[in-house]
């Protein structure tokens, strides 16, 4: 209990006596050397890297503070040379590493030495020192706000981390024109079409020699150009990007390679590999893997794929440890590498099946591909990379299965087309959900050219394709007639009854929107819209959306009629209901249901 005296004996007593003697000796003859000797042993222990880093960060600023201004200036070049030593690359994947310790110590100095912007940018990306280089860049920018190098380095680091808001914040501070800030704000909010139009307008006005834009700095012009390219990728405008890359092949080799493989121009891609000397990157290894698989060089494809995975893993280790948007691109890349390995496996199975004249078993991989898709909220470039490669594989699968199936098994011959259609329709659905209807319509138009020779009853996702096309046209007033035309020309006989009912409901929406765009509903328009909704609910009575659309249509007609009669509800009740109106719910005096003039049952 409290106050109890314990007697320590044996080995513990000896340890305590030794410790007491050591402390007494230190108190009598204290020297710095005797204190630093054990500390040095601890700091040189390989497992005490964090202790060494913290000690250095605590000591260096105090030593730096004791130096005069001339002495600090004399140490600047040796300090810069120390930071740029190639030996530091050996510990770049460690945390903490030498560069991180140096930059953390420099951040704690007052005043901090101003390192070159390009050096800080390189050290941050190579040694995972983003959180240390950015404050140093911001301090230097505050001291010299007119030097463009600090803006360039900060914007580059934010862009490399996928920090769109940080990149826009740097450029809003730097941009000379309000038009540039407006385009950046639109891009931040994901309004890609408006952002592309804003960038293109700035570029057109500058090319026309407008006085307010004629003195635009070169970095801001480059920002406009990059903004147009980013917007085109987000809008899935790869034909436009291909034309642009071909017009400037020397300045955009990476973009030209990307456009080449997406358009299946493998000869151009191989030629670019020979002519362009690009730094080894994971994206380049992926393109080389694409080409190797297409050529049937599976051993080479496996080697390129493994190299790309190693580079991507090293890049992952150089990113901040917290989960940020900087990791999203690499996660998408890892999925691509995984699917490339599965593609090579499918090619092996297809080659074996052709030699043995047997049907290959691809169901496990195809089912996995259906279940492993990007998230609905991920931007279209990630979806496009995945879907473009799958479409190449589906086309190859369909060619092989078409030769193996013959005329006795037509379902097997269209297996590749069915998978292609399902994947592309899902892609179009995501584009429409992200409020990119123009991209959705262009995606659907491309798949129609691929499946033009296949009977509709053999493609189970033909309904989904037609629905996405029509609903995208609803979001674009200029495409309402095209959407209605697609529904009128569609062969719906092979579709299920609920599917036909949904198409009739969509037809009613298109007719109503088209009438509104033309200036208002006429009597004929009311009859056509009502008949479309009536047909939908008569085909499939358990269709809540159809009943709701029909009810909203008549609620609108009632309010319009009420406003036209001066707000008199009695006059509206006495008026005849619109054509095709649903049955009245009330009962007459004789107990039977009362009907209006046009309140006939729907057949």
N, C-alpha and C positions, 0 to 999 in steps of 0.2 A: 504494500500500500504506500500511501504518501509518507515520506520521511524514512522509509525503510532503507537500511544500508546493505548493499550487496557486496560481497567479497569476490573479487575477480582473481582467479589463479590460473596457473598453467600457461598455455601458449598465448592466450588473450592478454594476460598480464605482461608478458614479455613484449608483445606488440605495442601496448600502451606505453611502456617504459621507453621503448625506442623512439616512439613518436614524441614523447615529452622531451627527451634528450635532444632530438632534432630541432624542435621549436626553441628550446633554450639556447642551443648553439647559434641558430639563426638570429635570435634576438641580440646575442652578444657581439657577433661579427657578421652583420648583414652585408651582403654584396650582391650586385646585379648579376654577376656571372653565375653565382650559385642558384639564383632564382630562374635564370633563363635556361640553364642546362637541362633541367627536366622538362621545361616547356618546349625546348627544341626537340627533345625526344618524342614528345607527344605530337608535335606538328609534323614530324617526318614519318609518323606512322601512316601507312596507306589507308587505314580505315578512319582516319581523322581528317579527311579532306575538308569537311564543313567547318571543323574547328580552325583549321589553318586559314580558310577563307574569311571567317569572322574575325580572327585575330588581325589579319592583314587589313581588312576594311576598317578596323578600329584604330590601327596604328598609323597607316599611311597618311590619312588626312592631318593628323597631328604633326607628322614629320614635314608634310608639304607646307603647313602653316608657318613653320619656323624658317622657311627659305625666303630670301628677298625676291623681289620681282625679277631682277636680273638672273638670279640663280634658278628660279622657276623657268624662265625663258631658255636658259642653257640646258635644262633637263628635258626640254620639249622634244627635240629630235631623238635622243636615246629612248624616251618613253614611246614615241611613235614606232620606232624600229622594234622595240620589244613586243608591242602589240601585234605587229605584222609578221612575226616569226613563223615560218612554215611548221615548226615543231608543234605549235599549238593545235594544229589540225588533228594530231593523234588523240587528243583528249576532248575533241569537239563534242563527242556524244556523251561525255560525262557531265554530271551536275552535282556540285559546282565544278567548273573548269577554270583554267588559268585566266582566260579572257573575261569570264564573268567576274572573277575576283578583282581584276584590274579595273573594269568599268564600274563596279560597285564602289570601289575605293575612290575613283575619280568623281563619281556622283556626290560623294560625301565631302569632297574638297570645296573650299571657298577661298578664292574663286576657282571654279573648275576649269582646267585647261581646255581650250577649244580644239578638238580634233577635227580633221577633215570630214566633211559630210559623207563622201564616198567610202571612207574607211569605216565609219560607224555603221553605215548601211551594210557593208560586207560582213563586218564582225557580228552584227545582230542576226543576220540570216544564217551564217555558218556555225555560230557557237551558241545558238539559242539564247541570245542576249537582247531580245526585243524590248523587255521591260527596263533595261538599263540604257540602251542606245537612244530610245525615244526621248527620255527626259533630257539627255545631253543635247540632242538635236533641238528640242524645244527651247532650252536655255540659250543656245547659240542663235536660234531664230529670233528670240526676244531681244538679243543684243544687236543683231544685224537683220532687221525685217525686210531689207531690200535685196538681200543676196538670194538668188534663185536656187542655189545648191541645197540650202536647208529645206526649202519647200519640196524640191525633187526627191530628196532622201526620205523625208517624212511621208510623202504621198506614196512612194514606192513601198515602204514598209507596211503602211496600212493596206495597200492593194495586195501585197504578198500574204497578209494575214486574212484576207477576205473581209476586211472591215470597210464596208462600203460607206458607212456613215462617217468614219474617221477620214477616209480619202476625200469625201465630199467637203468635210469641214476644212481641211487644209486648202482645197482649191477655192472654196468660197472666200477664204481670207486672201488668197493670192489673185483670183481672177480679176481681170481688168474690166470686163463687161457684165452688165446685169443679165444679159441673155445667157451667158455661161452659167451663172448661178441658178437661173430658172431651169435650165436643162438638167443640171445636177440634182435639183430638188425633185424633178419629175422622175429621174432615174432612181432616187432613193425610195420613192413611194411605189416603185414597180410599174409606173405608167410608161411602158417601154415604147409604145407607138408614139405617144406625145413627146417623149424624150428624143426619139429618133428624128421626129419632125423638127424639133427645136434645134438639135445639132445640125441637121441638114440646112435649115434656114440660115443659121449663122454662117455656115460654109458658103452658101450661095451668095449671101450678101457681101461676104469678104471677097469672093471671086469677082463679083460685079463692081468692086471698087467703092463700096459705100464708105463715106468719110468717117462715120463713127466706128467702123471696124477695120479700116485699112491699116492701122498701126498695131494690129493684134500681135502680141509676142509669139514666137515660134512654139514655145511649150503649150500655150493655150490653143493654138491651131492643132497641135498634135493631140490635145485632149478632145477636141471636137471629132477628129478622125477616129480616135479610139472609142469615143462614145457611140459613133455610128456603127462601128463594128460590134461593140457589146450589145447594142440594141438589136442589130440584125440577128445575132446569135440567139438572143432571148425571144425573138419573134419567129425563129426557125426559117429565116430567109437565106438559105444556103446557096441558092442560085445567084442572088445578089452578091454574096460574099465570094463566090467562085469567080464571078466576073471582075470584082475588085482585086482579088489576089492575082489573077492572070494579068491584069493591067499593070500591076506593080510587083512582078515576081521576085525582084531582088530584095525588096524591103519587107516582104511578108512571106518568107519560106515556110514557116510553121503553119500559117493559115492556109497556104496553098496545099501543103501536105494533107491537112485535115479535110479540105474540100475535095481533094483527089480521092481519098479512100471512101468518103461518104457517097460520092458519085460513081464508085466502082471503076475509077480510072487508074488501074493498077500499074499500067505502063508509065504513066506520068509520075506516080508515086515512087516507083523504083528509080526513075531518072533523077528525081529530086534527091533521093538518098545518095546517089553518086556525085551529084554536083554541089550539094549544099553541105558545108562543113559546120555542123551544129554541135553544141555541147551535149554530152551524154545526159539525157534526162529520162525520167520515167515515161513521159508522154511520147518521146521519140522511140523508146523501146516497144511501147505498145503499138505504134504504127508499124514498126518492123515486124512485130508478131502478126499483125493483121495480114501483111503482105506474104509472110512465110506460110501461114495457114491457107491463104487463098491459092498459093502455088503448090500446096501439098507437101511442103518441106516441114514435116512435123517435128523432126529432131531439132532443126534450127529454130522453129517456133518455141519449143520448150526452153531452149537456152536463152532466147531473147526475153521470154516471159519471166524467167527466174531473175535475169539481170534487172529487169524493170521493177520487180517486186523488191529487190534489195535496195535499189535507188529510192523507191518510194518509202521503204522503212527508214532509211537514213534521213530522208526529208521529214518523216513523222517525228523522229527523235529531235530534230532541230526546231520543232514548233513548241509553243508554250504548253505546259502540262495541263492547263485547264481546258475544258471542252469549249472550243470556239468555232466560228464559221470557217476558221483556217483549216480545220481537219475535214470539213465536208468534202472538198474536192478529192482528197486522198482516199477517203472511204469509198467514194464513187469509183475511183481508179482501181482500188482493190477488188471491187465487184467486177469490173471489166476484166481484170486479169483472171479472176476465177472463172468467168464465162469463156474466156479464151482457152483455158485448160479444158473445160467441158466441151468446147467446140472441137478441139483436137481429138478428144475421146470419141465424139460422135463421128468424126471423119474416119477414125479407125474402124468403128463398127460398120459404117456404110461401105468402106472398102472391103471388109470381110464379107459382108452380105452380098456384094456384087460378085465376088469370086465364087461363093458357094450358092449363088442364086437363091438366097433366102431373104425373108423380110427382117430387117434389123429391129431390135427392141430399143426404141428411143423414148419410150413413154416416161421413164423416171426423170430424165433430164428436161424433157419438154414440160412436164408438170412442175418441176422445180423452177423453171424459167417463168411460168405463169404466176407462181406464188412469190417469186423474188423480183419485185419491181421497186423502183424508187418511190418515195412518198409523193402523195398527191400535191403537196405544197412545194416540192423541189422544182427549180426552174427548168425550162424546156431544154437547155443544152445538155443537162444530165440525162434526160429522157431520150433525146435525139441520139446521143452516143450509143446508148444501149439498144435502142430500136433499130438503128441503122445497121449495126453488126448482126443482130438477130435476123434481120431481113435478108442479109447475104446468106446466112446459114439456112434459113427457111427455103430460099430459092434453090440452093444446092440440094437440100433434102428432097424437095419436090421433083427435081430432075432425076434423082436416083430412084425414088419410089415410083415415079411415072414409068420408068423402064422395067422395074420389077413387078409392078402390079398388073400391067396389061389391061385388057378390056373386061376381064372377069371380076376385077375388084376396083371399081371407080372411086370408092371412098378412100382407099389407101393412096391413090394417085393424087388426091387433092389435100392430103394431110398437111403438107407444107403451106399451101394456100390458106387453109383454115387457121393455122397457127399465126401466119403473117397477118391475116385479117384481124384476128382477136387482138394481137399486140398493137397494131396500128390504130385500131378503134379505141383501145384503152389510152393510147397516146393522144388521140384527138379529143377524147373526153377530158383528159387533164388540161389540155390547152383551153378548152371551153370553160372549164371550172376556174381557170386562172384569168378569165375575162380576156382571152386572146382568140376571138372568134375567127379572125382572118387566118390565123395559123391553123385553126381547126379545119377550116374549109380547104386550105391548101393541102393538108395532110390527107384528108378524105379524097381529094381529087387525084393524088398520086396513087393511092391504093386502088382506085377504080381502074386505072390503066393497067395495073398488074393482074387484077382478077377479072378483066373484061371477058375473057373466053371461058369462064367457069360458070356453070349453071347456078342460079340463085339458091335452089334447094340443096345444093351441096355445100353451101357456105352458111353455117349456122349463125354467124354474126352479121349477116346482111342487114337484119333489122337494126342492130345497134349502130351500124354505119349510117343507115338512113336517118335514124333518130338524131345522132350527133350532127349530121349535116343540116337537118332542118332546124334544130334548136340553135345552132350557130347563126344561121341566117336570121333568126328572130332577134339576135343582138345587133344586127347590122341592117339598118333601114334600106340601104341600097341593094341588099341581097334578098329581100323578101320574095320577089318574083322568082328568083332562082330556087329558093327553098320550096316554094309552092309547086314549081314545075317538077322538081325532083320527086315530090310526093305523088303528083298526078301520074308520072311516068313509071312509078315503081310497081313491080309485080308482087302483090301482097298475098297471092293465093296460097303460097307455101308457108306463110307465116301463121303462128298460133293466133287464136282469137284475141287474147289480151294484147298482143302486139299490134294487131290491126286496129284495135280500139284506141290504143295510145297514139297511133299515127293519125287517126281521124281527129282526135283531140288536138294534136299539134297542127293539123290542117286548119282547124277552127281558129287557133291562135294566129296563124299566119294570115288568114283571111281578114281577121279583125285588125291586125297590125297594118296590113296593106290598105285597108279602108281608111284607117286613121291617117296614114301617110298621104292618102289621096285627097284628104279634106273632109272626111266624115262618112258615116254609114248611110247608104241608100237603102231603099226597101229590098232591093235584090241582094245587097250585101248582108242585111239582117237575115234574110231567108237562108243564104248559103252558110253563114256562121252557125246559125241555130241548127241547121240540118247536120252540119259536121259534128257538133257536140251531141246532138240527139243520136246520131249513128254510133258514136263512141260508146255512150252509156247503154244503148240497146245491144251492142255486140258483147259488152262486158259490164254487167250491172255492178259488179264489185270493184268499181274503179273510182276511188274517192276523188282523185284529181279531175276526172271528167265531170263528175257531178258539181264539183266546186267551180270549175271554169264555166259550166253552163249557168249555174246560179249567179255568178258574178256578172256574166253577160246580161242576164235579165234584170239584175239589180241596177246595172248601168242604164239599161233601156228604160227602166221605171223612173229613175232619177231624171233622165233626159226628158221623158214625157211629162214628168211633174214640173220641171222648169219651164217647158214649153206651154203649159196650161196655167201659168201664173201662180203655181204653187198650190192649186186646188186638188186635194186628194180625191174628192168625190168625182171630179171630171176624169181623173185617171182611172178610177175604179170602173167607171161606166164605159171607158174606151175599150176597144177590142185589144186583146193581148197580141204581142208580136207573133209572127208565124213560127210554128214549131214549138210554142211554149209548153212547159210541162203541165201535167194535170193539176187542176185546182185542188187544194187540200180540203176545202169545206164541203159540206153536204147540202143538197137542196131540200125544199120542204117535203118532197115525197120520199126522202130518205136516200135517193141516189146521188152519186157524185156530180157536181155541177161542172160543166166544161165551157170554155170560151169558144169563140168561133173557130179558132185554129187549134183548140186544145184536144186534138185527136191523139189516140194512142200512137206511140212510136213503134215502128216495125223494123 
